[in-house]
Amino acid sequence: MLVVPIVVVLIPAVRFVPPLYAWRVKSHFYRRYGELTALERSVLDDPSEQNYASCAEKLDAIEKDLNKLQMPLAYAEHFYALREHLSYVRSQIAALRRDCESRA
């Protein structure tokens, strides 16, 4: 008698679990992309040697945290794309640093 109402409530609730899980996993990536964007803007706004060092440390920390992340295989594409973008931002910051040093 009590099973029917429980099943009626659980069936719609179970439909929301996969999208909620996907959002939770992707939110890790979105947060890191926000940090990458902020780092890039920071270097463009303040191309000082101290800021370069600070950004390099933050990039290393992001990469370290990313490598610790236990990711389901279904999200490997997002994982590797973020690692590639992290590498891209690192190279852009290094190029900007070299460019500023050559001007000085």
ABEGO torsion letter per residue (X at the ends): XAAAAAAAAAAAAAAAAAAAAAAAAAAAAAAAAAAAAAAAAAAAABABAAAAAAAAAAAAAAAAAAAABBBBAAAAAAAAAAAAAAAAAAAAAAAAAAAAAAAX
